[in-house]
Amino acid sequence: MIILVASVVLGTGVVIYGTSLFQSSGQQEAIATQGIKVWVNATDTTGVAWGAVGVRNTGDKLVSVDSIIVRGTSVPFTQWYADRNQTAVSTDNFQSQYIENDVDATGKMKDSATLTAYPGCPAAGATVLKIDFDGSAGSKKSLCLLQQSGPSALNPGERMIIYFKIANGLISPVDSGSASSVSVFAGKTGAPTSVTIGNF
């Protein structure tokens, strides 16, 4: 009797282990990027430049977007401004043409002049960037992009929009209209994209 019970318990354990192993190996990490943009300030000779990208977790595992690389140079986390609020990062906003605004004396991109109300978004400042794609109190909610300090996590199916400040001088005004490589990675998943540099 003891041998029979032990064999049943052992067999059940093997089946559970095999099932969990199969499920783990069947899960994948994957991201998709949307609307990557890069802009350089046409009137600033120090090469003030910004970029924007939409990222969606298209896999079935939690991923952390941990690297944005422009022309072979990593953009530090403190120069990322991200919004992961799934209400604000709606399908409409995610698929919008990401817009640029002018920059202030420190090179930080300015908030949109007209903003649809965004309850709970902190006051404007160095750690907050507010962008409104429709420029009015329309249907598209404003983005409340907060300065990051590390990788940005996304659950399966979630989206976020990141605006990022590129190191001064990496892109200059004469680069406007030329192509630049931008790579967005979450661990080992991701790929470089060629982007035409605009100006603002």
Secondary structure, 3 states (H helix, E strand, C coil): CHHHHHHHHHHHHHHHHHHHHHHHHHCCCCEEEEEEEEEECCCCCCCCEEEEEEEEECCCCCEEECEEEECCEECCHHHEEEECCCCCCCHHHHCCCCCCCCECCCCCECCCCCCCCCCCCCCCECCEEEECCCCCCCCCCCEEEEECCCCEEECCCCEEEEEEEECCCCCCHHHCCCEEEEEEEECCEEEEEEEECEEC
